[in-house]
């Protein structure tokens, strides 16, 4: 389920000549990225290329050491945490488990940015929580302690909690990594549906290039501390580009049912497999 590519002139999220890193070491250098209202953008690239770092900069977890990070044209650092949480929700790779809470209580935590002692709308919050629990197929688990869930089930709870924030921007950092095939597509279908019906802007770090091609309007391919390519999946997922960046034998064809690229990883010949080399033969050249 893919939305029509939007054409709004003002970016919802933007990094301009941004430098981002940790402990004085720069991971991303001079990044220029713009995500427009209602886009579904995939961030791809090999391990260690800075995909999670990019999302942390977009969510103000990391502050850029140079350049600008903007949300709706405004410096992300100028937002109060609660105001930013009403705009933007994040699903991280590893979500802390809130000890002692049920699934429903954990999902309800997503409503906190919208509630205070003076302004509470419990009925609206109840409706939102019930909806996202049903969407994430968590109804049968709603009263179960979150500590008794599998890793994949906890990931679905994390997504439901983020959706309960009713954000206009959703950042997903490998949110499908612990999910089986059914729930990978179910989660992405939920995001794609919100993208179409509510113009939710989504940015997702993804390792599965074929899912990225099927769901995302645009892809951002990171490599060597910068943006190697960005654009529609057909322009980014090419044989030459993927072989250069991933250093793997790949072949890109067209999906047999959808008008998107489909990436195959080609197995190396047995004589090229270093793990099959016998000790007396050494490692193949």
Secondary structure as UniProt FT lines:
FT   STRAND          11..22
FT   TURN            23..24
FT   STRAND          25..36
FT   TURN            37..38
FT   STRAND          40..44
FT   TURN            47..48
FT   HELIX           51..58
FT   TURN            59..60
FT   STRAND          66..71
FT   TURN            72..73
FT   STRAND          74..75
FT   HELIX           76..78
FT   HELIX           81..87
FT   STRAND          88..91
FT   TURN            99..100
FT   HELIX           103..108
FT   HELIX           109..114
FT   HELIX           122..135
FT   TURN            136..137
FT   HELIX           139..141
FT   TURN            142..143
FT   HELIX           146..148
FT   HELIX           151..164
FT   TURN            165..166
FT   STRAND          169..173
FT   TURN            175..178
FT   HELIX           181..198
FT   STRAND          201..205
FT   HELIX           209..215
FT   STRAND          218..223
FT   TURN            224..225
FT   STRAND          226..231
FT   HELIX           233..236
FT   HELIX           239..246
FT   STRAND          250..254
FT   STRAND          261..265
FT   HELIX           270..272
FT   HELIX           274..276
FT   TURN            279..281
//
